[in-house]
Amino acid sequence: MKLCIFVATCACLVFFSIAGAVNPSLENLGSGEYCFYSTEIVSSVYITNTTDLGFSYIYHCNSINAAKVRKLFTQIDGESITLKDKSARTVMQKLGYRFVSQSRISDVVSVYAYSPRGEAYIQSGGQKINLQIAVNGRTTTVGWPVILGSY
C-alpha cells in the first residue's frame, strides 16, 4: 500500500479543526479493518496495532469491535475503514456525501467528498472536504475527514 502524499501534507491541518466531529457511521459500510485517529493514548485487547504519527496515533481494530474501541476515547479526530469490493459512488450514496474532486496516484484513485452534516473538514482548492475514498483495485478505504496512514 502507498502513503498518500496529499494526506501527509494536510494531516496537521486536520487536527487543528476537528474537535467535536460528527461520525458518518463508517462501520455501517461493512466489515474490515477499522482505524481511529486520536492524540489520546489508549489501550485495549480490541486494538490490533497502533501507529505513532509523531503528532497523533492511528489505532487499528476489526470493524466488529469498533464500537467498543470508540468508547475508549474522549476525542476522535477521524476514522477510516478498509473494505473489499465497494465503489466510491456506493459509499457516497450510502453516507449521503456529494462528490467534490478526484485524483489519481499510480493505481490509487482518491475521491474527495463533502457533507454539511460533518462538522470536521479541510479545505483543498477552496473547497471543503470531509470524506476521502481511496480505491486501489478491489480494496476501498474510506476515511473522515481524510485518510491518514497507508491504503
C-alpha positions, 0 to 999 in steps of 0.5 A: 500500500502507498502513503498518500502524499496529499494526506501527509501534507494536510494531516496537521491541518486536520487536527487543528479543526476537528474537535467535536466531529460528527461520525458518518457511521463508517462501520455501517459500510461493512466489515474490515479493518477499522482505524481511529485517529486520536492524540489520546493514548489508549489501550485495549485487547480490541486494538490490533496495532497502533501507529505513532504519527509523531503528532497523533496515533492511528489505532487499528481494530476489526470493524466488529469491535469498533464500537467498543474501541470508540468508547475508549476515547474522549476525542476522535479526530477521524476514522477510516475503514478498509473494505473489499469490493465497494465503489466510491459512488456506493459509499457516497450514496450510502453516507449521503456525501456529494462528490467534490474532486478526484485524483489519481496516484499510480493505481490509487484513485482518491475521491474527495467528498463533502457533507454539511452534516460533518462538522470536521473538514479541510479545505483543498482548492477552496473547497471543503472536504470531509470524506476521502475514498481511496480505491486501489483495485478491489480494496476501498478505504474510506476515511473522515475527514481524510485518510491518514496512514497507508491504503 
